[in-house]
């Protein structure tokens, strides 16, 4: 499917959460509309696992505070999960709401393309480019998180053919719903989950990779940027041929300078105790969104106290190197959304950055 036009009525962005995730969900949705151009309108769909009416009203109020042109819809997922009892065996301690994304094509039968986003994200840029890009027939667009290695071989674990070495992070997932419906991909993903449930570390993400490895268009890492990736520039030379979490050194610098979507994955969430690399930006969005009941000092400990002292020093050194490398690579504008193309092309050429220049 070719990209949509910039004059269409609204772009559909989907989040999924339960009541416990209302605070980060509110910040993520608010940052989406707060970073939108005046010409961009979003249709925000929230797949709910028991979000109460009061919380729903609070989320809508936060979004409408930016502009009334954006719409918000809630879909209660509890009844759907009851029909998918096989998920109980593969979810483990992971919330069922993490699986909501695979049912989007059926829940939104009249929508062609959606952008699914995890709630532990901060959207910093208008997302029109993702909705208008050519997906080259792929079912999903995603940022690759890693490639298979001796100690982390996704191919063996998930029975993926060896030439498909990339493993993508499903926090940002650009989805062609027509492909999902045509190829019955929800059933394919669930079947994979049941077949490989003993091998899943991150159940929903592992299953998306295992079922869709040959049906992905690679997005630039700035659409799913995280501070861990940026910190790793300290350990590499700028002309290295080694990929850093499946991205080139230059791409990491580009993503650090022009982060479009920041992903706060891992255990240290910025709405709990905030010392992450973009802490000031997240705190500003949190306060501006008007979300109630947050306290960035909850859960303080001696470890957290030390982190808040030492991490700013570490990040100061990282940013010094990022600024230096920005000049080295002469990076003056954001790169295109996708530069490596379809996963089948990558499988044919291999993970050699020089082939994609």
C-alpha positions in Angstrom: 0.0 0.0 0.0 1.3 3.4 -0.9 1.5 6.1 1.7 -1.6 8.2 2.5 -1.9 11.8 1.5 -1.3 14.6 3.9 -4.8 16.0 3.3 -6.6 13.0 4.7 -9.0 13.7 7.6 -7.2 12.0 10.5 -4.3 9.7 11.3 -5.1 6.9 13.7 -2.8 6.3 16.6 -3.4 3.5 19.0 -2.4 3.0 22.6 -3.3 0.1 25.0 -3.3 0.2 28.8 -5.0 -0.8 32.0 -5.8 1.5 34.9 -2.3 1.2 36.3 -0.9 2.8 33.2 -3.2 5.9 33.1 -0.4 8.3 34.1 2.1 7.5 31.3 -0.7 6.9 28.9 -1.9 10.4 29.5 1.5 11.9 29.0 2.2 9.9 25.8 -1.2 10.9 24.3 -0.7 14.5 25.3 2.8 14.7 23.8 1.4 13.2 20.6 -1.1 16.0 20.0 1.2 18.7 21.6 3.8 18.0 18.9 1.4 17.8 16.0 1.4 20.4 13.2 -1.6 22.7 12.8 -2.5 20.7 9.7 -2.4 17.3 11.4 -5.4 15.7 13.1 -5.2 12.5 15.1 -7.8 9.9 15.8 -6.6 8.5 19.1 -7.8 5.0 19.9 -7.2 3.6 23.4 -7.5 -0.1 23.9 -8.6 -0.3 27.5 -8.3 -3.1 30.0 -10.5 -1.8 32.7 -9.7 2.0 32.5 -12.4 3.6 34.7 -14.7 6.4 33.4 -13.0 9.0 35.6 -9.6 8.2 34.1 -11.0 8.2 30.6 -12.5 11.7 31.2 -9.1 12.9 32.5 -7.3 11.6 29.4 -9.8 13.3 27.0 -9.6 16.6 29.0 -5.8 16.5 28.7 -5.9 16.1 24.9 -8.6 18.6 24.4 -6.6 21.1 26.3 -4.2 21.2 23.3 -6.8 21.3 20.6 -10.4 20.1 20.1 -9.7 18.9 16.6 -8.3 15.6 17.8 -10.7 12.7 18.6 -10.4 10.1 21.4 -12.1 6.7 21.4 -11.9 3.9 23.9 -12.4 0.2 23.2 -12.8 -2.1 26.2 -10.7 -5.3 25.6 -11.8 -7.4 28.5 -14.5 -9.3 26.6 -12.1 -10.0 23.7 -9.5 -11.4 26.0 -12.0 -13.8 27.5 -12.4 -15.3 24.1 -8.7 -15.7 23.7 -8.1 -18.0 26.7 -4.9 -19.3 25.1 -3.2 -15.9 26.0 -3.3 -16.9 29.7 -0.7 -19.6 29.0 1.7 -17.3 27.2 1.3 -14.0 29.1 3.0 -15.0 32.3 3.4 -11.8 34.3 3.0 -9.6 31.3 -0.4 -7.7 31.0 -2.8 -8.8 28.4 -3.1 -5.3 27.2 0.3 -5.8 25.6 -1.4 -8.2 23.1 -4.1 -5.7 22.1 -2.2 -4.5 19.1 -2.6 -7.8 17.2 -6.4 -7.4 17.2 -6.5 -3.8 15.8 -7.2 -4.8 12.3 -10.5 -6.5 13.4 -11.4 -3.7 15.8 -11.0 -0.9 13.2 -12.3 -2.5 10.0 -12.5 0.8 8.1 -8.9 2.0 8.9 -6.0 1.2 6.5 -3.0 2.2 8.6 -2.4 2.9 12.3 0.6 3.8 14.4 0.7 1.7 17.6 2.7 3.2 20.5 3.6 1.8 23.9 2.6 4.1 26.8 6.1 4.6 28.1 6.9 7.0 25.3 7.2 10.7 24.7 6.3 11.8 21.2 8.5 14.8 20.2 7.6 15.3 16.5 4.7 15.3 14.1 4.1 11.7 12.8 2.7 12.5 9.4 5.8 11.1 7.7 5.0 7.6 9.0 1.5 7.8 7.6 2.5 9.0 4.2 5.6 6.8 3.6 5.5 3.9 1.2 5.6 0.7 3.3 6.5 -1.4 0.3 3.9 -4.0 1.1 5.2 -4.7 4.6 2.7 -5.6 7.4 4.6 -3.4 9.9 7.2 -0.7 10.1 9.5 -1.0 13.2 12.9 0.0 14.6 15.3 -3.0 14.9 16.6 -3.4 18.4 19.3 -6.0 17.9 20.7 -8.5 15.5 21.3 -12.2 16.4 24.6 -12.9 18.1 26.2 -15.9 19.8 24.7 -15.0 23.2 21.4 -13.7 21.9 20.4 -15.7 18.9 16.8 -14.9 18.1 16.9 -17.1 15.0 17.4 -20.2 17.0 15.0 -19.3 19.8 12.2 -18.2 17.5 13.0 -20.5 14.6 13.6 -17.6 12.2 15.6 -18.3 9.0 19.3 -17.4 9.5 19.3 -14.7 6.8 16.7 -12.7 8.8 19.0 -11.6 11.7 17.1 -8.5 12.9 14.9 -8.3 15.9 12.6 -5.3 16.1 11.2 -3.5 19.1 7.4 -3.4 19.0 7.0 -0.2 21.1 6.6 1.7 17.8 4.6 -0.3 15.3 3.4 1.2 12.0 0.7 -1.3 10.9 -0.8 -1.8 7.5 -4.2 -3.2 8.5 -5.1 -4.3 5.0 -2.2 -6.7 5.1 -3.1 -7.9 8.5 -6.7 -8.7 7.4 -5.7 -10.2 4.0 -3.1 -12.5 5.5 -5.0 -13.2 8.8 -1.9 -12.2 10.7 -3.6 -12.1 14.1 -4.2 -15.8 13.9 -0.7 -16.4 12.7 0.7 -14.5 15.7 -1.5 -16.4 18.2 -0.5 -19.7 16.6 3.1 -18.8 17.0 2.5 -17.9 20.6 1.0 -21.3 21.4 3.7 -23.2 19.5 6.7 -21.4 21.0 5.3 -20.4 24.5 8.2 -22.2 26.2 10.8 -20.0 24.4 9.3 -16.5 24.9 11.2 -13.9 27.0 9.0 -11.0 25.9 5.9 -12.8 24.8 4.1 -10.3 22.5 7.3 -8.9 21.0 8.9 -12.3 20.5 5.7 -13.5 18.8 5.5 -10.4 16.5 9.1 -11.0 15.4 8.6 -14.7 15.0 5.5 -14.4 12.9 6.4 -11.2 10.9 10.2 -11.4 10.4 9.9 -11.3 6.6 7.2 -8.7 6.6 8.8 -5.6 8.1 10.0 -2.3 6.8 12.9 -0.9 8.8 12.3 2.5 10.4 15.1 4.9 11.4 15.9 4.5 15.1 14.8 8.1 15.8 11.2 6.7 15.8 12.0 4.5 18.8 14.9 6.2 20.5 16.3 5.3 23.9 19.1 6.6 26.1 20.8 3.2 26.3 21.5 3.3 22.6 22.9 6.8 22.8 25.2 5.9 25.7 26.8 3.2 23.6 28.4 5.8 21.3 30.9 6.3 24.0 32.3 2.8 23.4 32.7 3.0 19.6 34.8 4.9 17.1 32.8 7.0 14.6 34.0 5.0 11.6 33.2 1.6 13.1 31.5 -1.0 10.9 29.9 -2.5 14.0 26.2 -2.0 14.4 25.1 -0.5 17.7 21.8 -2.2 18.5 21.1 -2.8 14.8 21.8 0.8 13.9 24.9 2.5 12.4 27.0 5.0 14.4 25.7 7.8 12.2 22.1 6.8 12.7 22.5 6.8 16.5 23.8 10.4 16.3 20.9 11.4 14.1 18.4 9.8 16.4 20.0 11.5 19.4 19.9 14.9 17.8 16.5 14.5 16.2 14.5 12.0 18.4 11.0 11.8 17.1 9.7 9.2 19.7 11.5 8.6 22.9 11.0 5.1 24.5 11.6 4.8 28.2 11.8 1.1 28.2 13.3 -0.8 31.1 12.5 -0.7 34.8 13.5 2.9 35.6 10.4 4.8 34.4 10.6 8.6 34.4 7.2 9.1 36.1 8.5 7.2 39.1 12.0 8.5 39.8 13.4 10.5 36.9 17.1 10.5 36.0 16.9 9.5 32.4 18.7 11.4 29.7 15.5 13.3 28.6 14.2 13.7 32.1 13.6 17.5 31.8 11.6 17.0 28.6 9.5 14.3 30.2 8.8 16.3 33.3 7.8 19.3 31.3 5.3 17.2 29.3 4.0 15.6 32.5 3.3 18.9 34.1 1.9 20.5 31.0 -0.5 17.6 30.4 -2.3 18.4 33.7 -2.3 14.7 34.9 -3.0 14.5 38.6 -1.5 12.4 41.3 2.1 12.1 40.2 5.1 12.4 42.5 8.6 12.1 41.1 9.9 11.3 44.6 7.9 8.2 45.1 10.1 5.2 45.9 13.3 7.0 46.7 16.2 5.0 47.9 20.0 5.4 48.3 20.5 3.9 44.9 18.1 6.3 43.2 19.9 9.2 45.1 23.2 8.1 43.7 21.8 7.7 40.2 20.5 11.3 40.2 24.0 12.5 41.1 26.0 10.4 38.7 23.8 10.0 35.7 23.8 13.7 34.8 27.6 13.6 34.7 27.5 10.5 32.4 24.9 12.1 30.1 26.9 15.4 30.0 29.8 13.4 28.6 27.5 11.6 26.2 26.0 14.8 24.8 29.5 16.3 24.4 30.4 13.4 22.2 27.1 13.5 20.3 27.6 17.2 19.5 31.1 16.5 18.4 30.0 13.6 16.1 27.1 15.7 14.7 29.7 18.1 13.3 31.8 15.1 12.2 29.0 13.7 10.1 27.6 17.1 9.1 24.1 16.3 10.3 21.9 19.3 9.7 18.4 17.9 9.2 16.3 14.8 10.2 16.9 11.7 8.0 14.1 9.9 6.1 11.8 7.6 8.0 13.2 4.5 6.3 16.6 4.1 4.7 17.2 0.3 4.6 13.9 -0.8 3.2 12.1 -4.1 3.5 13.3 -7.0 5.7 13.5 -9.2 2.6 16.0 -6.7 1.1 18.0 -6.7 4.2 18.0 -10.5 4.3 19.3 -10.5 0.7 22.0 -7.8 1.2 22.9 -8.6 4.8 23.5 -6.1 7.6 26.2 -4.2 5.8 25.6 -0.4 6.1 27.8 0.4 3.0 25.2 -1.4 0.8 22.5 1.1 1.8 24.4 4.3 1.2 
